[in-house]
Amino acid sequence: MKKLILLIFALAALEVFAQAPVKVEKAPVHPSTKPKLVVAIIADQFRYDYLTRFGSEYKSGFKQLLTRGAVFTNAHYEHFPTFTSVGHAAFLTGAFPSVNGIIGNSWYDRSAGKVIQSAQDTSVQQVGGNGGSGSSPQNLLVSTLGDEIKIAGQGKNHVVGISFKDYSGILATGRMADAVYWFDDRSGNFVTSSYYLPELPAWVKEFNSGRPADKYKGIEWLGTKLSADVGPKLYGTLRFTPFGNELIEQMAESAIKGEKLGLDSDTDLLMISFSSNDYVGHANGPDSQQVREVSIATDRLLGKLFKYIDAQVGMANVTVVFSADHGVAPMPEVNTKRKMPGGRVEVSAILNAAKKALADKYGDGNWIAASPEESIYLNWDLIRAKKLSESEVAAEAAKAIQSLPHVFRVYTREQLMRGVPSGDRVARRVANGYSFSRGADIYIILDPYYIAMGGTSTTHGTPFGYDSHVPVIFMGPGIKAKRFYQTIAMNDVAPTLASLLGVEIPSGAEGRILSEIFEER
């Protein structure tokens, strides 16, 4: 009888279950048609809050992105340091510096015995300017989205990068690009490297022959007066005004036409880096009228670019992603006036403290081999000659530095190689930025809002939010027009685009696919 009752209950439960409606979740899917063109845009040094603080002034490109795009309000770089080369490399590789190898704008190369720049390559030559050594992605250890597009398309796709700075365009665009072009402030031309091409294409020569930079001579913009004489003085100052970005936008239009981007079924990639925002921000700070005005000017330029792309390709065939490579700290003087922390720390004070501590304990000597970007590379030859332990010497120097005012944390090579306990976000970001083969012996992080520089400018590079928090916006067919408030990492951008295009995710990518942005079908 007991078994019979149990059987009756079981059958009844099955009947109820069978009659209950089953909710079937629609899975987010990719657009049915791949875009003909992907336009990846970075505004160099564009904090996320520039979208909200100046939002009422945006009437064009930013307005389109904010109303038609998938907008992530809490996107961060999850690495340290937050410098230009590092951010651009992470953007379309999806990889941390610890993996992609780009650990700064510069670092000390122990084998060469000198500090090198991130895109430096003495084996190639500049093409299209006044000569001299060129630049290449030789220091980038992993693939970019552009590389994967090229591999998947067996070279049929076009991949082009444009920037004011060589390393910005090169490190975001990758090794297999058709070319990367940047502005040469000696000649006033857009140039490339023999790594990519033996000579400039006809369309670039035509663009340069129009001398587009020369038309800005003698113009004044919010206190910045451009030289009335055509030449390096004029070209070198353009970057501190929105006119530098205007040149980039004009060059982008010429690239779309000259390379016939987006005109066939093979998806092309155009990577654009607007560099003037960075130069203006460094010189004037994020609270300045100049930063406001260059941001509004960027809005207008994006609108102009989108209009041109619509006429040439059709925006219905284009996917756009917009972001930045880092933020920036407030001017310390501005911060202290509003009762916030802030100040300037002389780099020499940090280095002198380390040198004195080592000399007092181990004797005189040239203890520091190099100190680029708030890092210290110790003189290993001296340490070994004195039969000392590299880790003990680094720990002694770190202890001296940590005792200085406004030093937040000091990390040593030994700590980072053993693995920093993931107690907080700062520690994780430092670990994500450390390269075993290229990293320094000591890294210094100052207190929030303190910067290691004198003068009247500001900078970036820290693991704090004002440097790590940037916009991420996707816009295009099949992408939801919606705000997303969850935290994402910049490492998510490259895998998401790769998934959208159906190509391999870049080889060092750490991020996830942001499937929530895709329309349901």
Protein Blocks (a to p, Z undefined) as FASTA:
>chain_A
ZZmmmmmmmmmmmmmmmmpccdddddddddfbdcfbdcddddehiafklmmmmmmmpcbl
mmmmmmmmccdfbbccfbdcddfklmmmmmmnopafklnopabfbdcdfknopacdfkbc
fkbccehiagpjdddfklpmbdcfklmmmmmnnomaccddddfblklmmmmnommlmbdc
dddfknopacddfklpmbdcfklmmmmmnommlmmgoiaeehiacdfbgcjklmmmmmmp
mklmmmmmmmmmmmmmmnogoiafbdcddddddfklmmmmmmnopkbmklmmmmmmmmmm
mmmmmmmmmmmnopmlcccddddfbdcdddfklmmmnopacddddfklmmmmmmmmmmmm
nopcdfbfbdgehiacddfklmmmnopafklmmmmmmmmmmmpghiabdcdfklmmnopa
ffbfklmmmmmmpcfklmcfbdcdddehiacdehjbdcehiabfklmpccdddedehiac
dddfbdcdfklmmmmmmmmnopacdfkbcbdcdfklpccZZ
